Every structure is written in C-alpha cells, then in structure tokens.
Amino acid sequence: MNVKNLQLFLHLCDSKSFSQTAQAMHISPSALSRIIQRLEEETGQPVFIRDNRSVELTSAGQALLPVAAQIVSSWLDIKAQLNQQEQQLKGKLKLFCSVTASYSHLPGILNKFRQLYPQIEIQLLTGDPAQAVEKIQQDEADIAITALPEQMPGKLTFLELDKVSMSVIAPLIPPPGLQKSFSETPDWAHIPFILPESGSARERADKWFKQNKIKPNIYAQVGGHEAIVSMVALGCGVGIAPDVVIDNSPVKEKVERLKLAPIAPLKLGICCLRTRLDNPLIKALWDIIDNQPTPK
C-alpha cells in the first residue's frame, strides 16, 4: 500500500472534496479518483460514498482511517529520523595524546562524544606528549591532549582539562650501588636522574632543581613519561614523572614517591590551531570539554 496514496486518502477524509484535495496535494481530480479506486480495489470494498456534492466515509473507510493515519505517522517519524542522521556531523578527527592520557582522561571524553556524534571517526595517535604542539603545527593531528607549555605558540589555543601533580620517585628497593646515597639527606650528586627529554614535565623538573639548588646527575633523558617509571623500577636511578603516569604504570608497586619539596603541577588540556576552532568536528569535541566542571 503506497504511503503517498494513504496521505491522499487522509486528506480527502478531512476535506470531503475531491477538488480541494486535488488542488492541495498538487494532483489532478481524475488522477486522485483513480488512486482512490485502486485503494478500494486493494481493500476489496468502497471506502467513500460519493455524489456530486459530498464525499462520506463508508464503514470500510472508517475502519481504514486509523490504520492509514498510523502508517503515515510512522513513515513521517522514520523519515525525520533518517533526515536528522543525514544532517549529523560526519568525518574523521585526528587526536594526539600520550599512552597514559588515552586511558586516564580520554575515555570519559570520548564516551560522551560518541553518544552525541556517532558518525565522527576518531583516529587516535599516541606518543611523547612533548611532541603534541609540533603535531598540531605540522597538521599531523587536528587536536591534542597535552600539558600547557611555558611558551604556547600564538597560533595555538589551549583549554584546561585537569591539573596533574608530579613526584620524584625512587626504586622501592635501591640496588646496592645506590643504597648509600639514599640516606635521610640524599646525596644528589651521586644519584642518577631519569628525566623527560623535553616538554612541560622537563620544564617543571628543571625549575625544581633550580629552586632546590640541585645540580642533577642525569643518567638518561627519555621521550614520554611511561619509560621513566619503568627505568626507576629497574633500579636505574631516580625519576621525575606526572603522578597520573605513576598511578597507571604496571610497575607502580616497585617504586616509591620521595617526600621532598613539591613540584609545580602540570596544566593538562586540549590544544588546536586557533584558525581551526571553527571546524565543526573540532568545535564539537572542544565544547564537550569546555562544558565539563572547571578543574580545581
């Protein structure tokens, strides 16, 4: 049974005039008459009593009326839903973050994002967070989760997501060669340090050294933060890393946080090129984070 024909039937039920329905539905009276005749052939009974002046429903027409109304209503509802889906945002969004951020902060964001925008594909790129700004500037990523650097390029904009504390960590059981250095007053000159190679965490570490008048004995400088915790757990030395990385490390039970002067926390957030904030896909993700509770 054709939905368009049912719409004509419903209009005719309301107007009770072939000429009015034909004019309103942009069809000729003769074509309308043929459609009603086919509808009656399908039902096997006349649905209208017609004369030169009026059109009235038969008992069969009265029985058909609520069924036709339900079919047309359901059809219009599904059509509206399909149109709405067609108008939803579509495309691919390249997002860069550290491995730790991909399971510490990203899931909560993406769960909400995917509910609102199921047709946007997220291409996740992971790596050293110190590379985030460069990834954005070189158009290798659309948006990145990173710590706010001391000097943010003017072409980029940043939205704070969280504050991340940092700690100095040591092996839970120092190797024999380091045990003497771990006294109540650590002998920093003989303790090897494992530090981030670059980025905001390294900037915080360098400031902490300066404030505490420590000239670090640098054993290794590594890309990313996850490897720092692993190297400390292996007894390679002392490290400085974000607490969120330490808490999510599979070897966190093999390291301990030293009770020392605090290190300034990192401001974690998302960044992108200012000129791309009007991109609908980027703006959709940006707005979700912007509407979250302000970090304390």
C-alpha positions in Angstrom: 0.0 0.0 0.0 1.6 3.3 -1.2 2.2 5.9 1.6 1.5 8.7 -0.8 -1.9 7.2 -1.6 -2.7 6.9 2.1 -1.8 10.6 2.5 -4.3 11.5 -0.3 -6.9 9.3 1.4 -6.4 11.0 4.8 -6.6 14.5 3.2 -9.8 13.5 1.4 -11.3 12.2 4.6 -10.7 15.7 6.1 -11.7 17.8 3.1 -14.6 15.7 1.8 -13.9 17.2 -1.6 -12.0 15.7 -4.5 -11.4 19.1 -6.0 -10.0 20.6 -2.8 -7.8 17.6 -2.1 -6.5 17.5 -5.7 -5.6 21.2 -5.5 -4.0 21.0 -2.1 -2.0 17.9 -3.0 -1.0 19.1 -6.5 -2.7 16.3 -8.4 -5.5 16.3 -11.0 -9.0 15.3 -9.8 -9.0 12.4 -12.4 -5.7 11.1 -11.1 -7.0 11.4 -7.5 -10.1 9.5 -8.4 -8.0 6.6 -10.0 -5.9 6.4 -6.9 -8.9 6.1 -4.6 -10.3 3.4 -7.0 -7.1 1.4 -6.7 -7.2 1.8 -2.9 -10.7 0.4 -2.9 -9.6 -2.5 -5.1 -6.8 -3.3 -2.6 -9.2 -3.2 0.3 -11.9 -5.0 -1.6 -14.6 -2.6 -0.5 -15.6 1.0 -1.3 -14.1 3.5 1.2 -16.2 6.5 0.1 -19.8 7.3 -0.7 -19.6 9.9 -3.4 -22.2 12.1 -5.1 -21.9 15.4 -6.9 -21.8 17.5 -3.8 -20.2 15.5 -1.0 -17.9 12.6 0.0 -18.6 10.5 3.0 -16.7 7.5 4.5 -18.2 4.0 4.3 -17.8 1.6 7.3 -14.7 0.2 5.5 -13.3 3.7 5.1 -13.9 4.4 8.8 -12.0 1.2 9.6 -9.2 2.1 7.3 -8.8 5.7 8.6 -6.9 4.9 11.9 -4.7 2.3 10.2 -3.8 4.8 7.4 -3.1 7.5 10.0 -0.8 5.2 11.9 1.1 4.1 8.8 1.6 7.7 7.6 2.6 8.9 11.0 5.2 6.1 11.5 6.6 6.8 8.0 7.0 10.5 8.7 8.7 9.7 12.0 11.3 7.4 10.5 11.8 9.8 7.6 12.5 12.6 10.1 15.0 10.4 12.0 16.8 9.5 8.8 17.0 13.1 7.8 18.3 14.0 11.2 21.0 11.3 10.9 22.0 12.6 7.5 22.4 16.1 8.9 24.6 14.9 11.8 28.3 15.7 11.8 30.4 13.2 9.9 34.1 12.8 9.2 37.4 12.0 10.8 39.2 13.7 13.7 42.9 13.0 14.3 43.6 13.2 18.1 47.1 13.0 19.6 47.9 12.2 23.2 50.2 10.2 25.4 49.5 6.5 26.1 48.6 7.3 29.7 46.2 10.0 28.7 44.5 7.6 26.3 43.2 5.6 29.3 43.3 8.2 32.1 41.4 11.1 30.6 40.3 10.3 27.1 37.7 7.6 27.8 35.4 9.9 29.7 35.6 12.5 26.9 35.1 10.0 24.0 32.2 8.2 25.7 30.1 11.4 25.7 31.4 12.5 22.3 30.4 9.2 20.6 26.9 9.3 22.1 26.4 12.8 20.6 28.3 12.3 17.3 28.3 8.6 16.4 29.3 9.3 12.8 32.5 11.1 13.6 35.5 8.7 13.4 38.3 9.3 16.0 41.8 8.4 14.7 43.9 8.2 17.8 47.6 8.9 17.6 49.8 8.3 20.7 53.3 9.3 21.5 55.5 11.6 23.6 53.3 14.5 24.9 56.3 16.8 24.3 55.6 16.4 20.6 51.9 17.5 20.8 52.4 21.1 19.8 54.6 20.1 16.9 52.0 17.6 15.7 49.3 20.3 15.7 51.6 22.9 14.0 52.5 20.4 11.3 48.9 19.3 10.7 49.6 15.8 11.7 46.8 16.0 14.3 43.7 18.1 14.5 43.6 18.3 18.3 45.9 17.1 21.1 45.8 16.4 24.8 48.9 17.9 26.3 50.3 19.9 29.2 50.4 23.6 28.8 54.0 24.6 27.8 55.8 27.6 29.3 55.6 29.3 25.9 52.5 28.5 23.9 52.8 29.4 20.2 50.4 32.3 19.4 48.8 30.2 16.6 47.5 27.7 19.1 44.7 27.9 21.7 44.5 25.8 24.9 41.6 24.7 27.1 42.4 23.3 30.5 41.1 19.9 31.3 42.8 19.0 34.6 45.7 19.7 36.9 48.3 16.9 37.2 50.7 16.7 40.1 54.3 15.5 39.8 56.6 13.4 42.0 60.2 12.4 42.4 60.2 8.6 42.5 62.9 6.1 43.5 63.2 2.3 43.3 61.4 0.7 46.3 64.5 -1.4 46.8 67.5 0.5 45.6 70.3 -1.5 44.1 73.5 -1.9 46.2 75.3 0.8 44.3 72.7 3.4 45.2 71.7 2.4 48.7 74.4 4.6 50.4 73.1 7.6 48.5 69.6 7.2 49.8 70.1 8.4 53.4 67.9 10.8 55.3 69.7 13.5 53.3 70.1 12.2 49.8 73.4 12.7 48.1 72.0 14.2 44.9 75.5 14.5 43.3 75.8 10.7 43.2 72.2 9.8 42.5 71.4 9.3 38.7 68.3 11.1 37.5 66.0 9.9 34.7 64.2 12.8 33.2 61.8 13.6 30.3 63.8 14.7 27.3 61.7 17.8 26.7 58.2 19.2 27.2 56.3 20.7 30.1 57.3 18.0 32.6 61.0 18.7 31.9 60.4 22.4 32.4 58.9 21.7 35.8 61.8 19.4 36.7 64.4 21.9 35.7 62.7 24.6 37.8 62.5 22.2 40.8 66.3 21.6 40.5 67.0 25.3 40.4 64.7 26.0 43.4 66.3 23.3 45.5 69.9 24.1 44.3 70.4 20.6 42.9 72.8 20.0 40.0 71.3 16.8 38.7 73.5 13.8 37.7 71.5 12.9 34.5 71.6 9.2 33.7 69.0 9.3 30.9 66.6 11.6 29.1 63.7 9.7 27.6 60.8 10.5 25.3 57.5 10.1 27.0 56.9 9.5 30.7 55.9 5.8 30.9 59.5 4.7 30.4 60.7 6.8 33.3 58.7 4.8 35.8 59.9 1.5 34.3 63.6 2.6 34.4 63.2 3.7 38.1 61.6 0.3 38.9 64.6 -1.4 37.3 66.9 0.4 39.7 68.5 2.7 37.1 68.0 5.8 39.3 65.6 8.4 40.5 62.9 9.8 38.2 60.5 12.8 37.9 57.2 12.0 36.4 53.5 13.0 36.5 51.5 11.2 39.2 48.9 10.1 36.7 51.6 8.2 34.8 53.0 6.7 38.0 49.5 5.6 39.2 48.7 3.9 35.9 52.1 2.2 35.5 52.2 -1.7 35.6 55.3 -1.4 37.8 54.0 1.3 40.3 54.4 -1.2 43.2 58.1 -1.2 42.6 58.7 2.5 43.1 58.1 5.0 45.9 57.4 8.7 46.0 60.1 10.6 47.9 58.8 13.2 50.4 60.5 16.3 49.0 59.6 19.9 48.2 56.6 19.8 45.9 56.9 20.2 42.1 54.6 22.7 40.4 51.7 20.7 38.8 51.1 20.5 35.1 48.0 22.1 33.5 46.6 19.3 31.2 44.3 20.3 28.4 43.5 20.2 24.8 45.0 22.4 22.1 44.5 23.1 18.4 45.2 25.8 15.9 43.1 29.0 16.6 42.1 29.1 12.9 40.6 25.6 13.2 38.3 26.3 16.1 35.5 27.0 13.5 35.9 23.4 12.2 32.6 21.7 13.2 34.3 18.5 14.2 36.9 20.2 16.4 34.4 22.5 17.9 32.1 19.6 18.8 34.9 18.0 20.9 36.1 21.3 22.3 32.6 22.2 23.5 32.2 18.9 25.4 35.4 19.6 27.3 34.6 23.3 27.8 31.2 22.3 29.4 32.9 20.0 31.9 33.3 21.1 35.6 36.3 23.5 36.0 39.3 21.7 37.4 40.3 22.8 41.0 
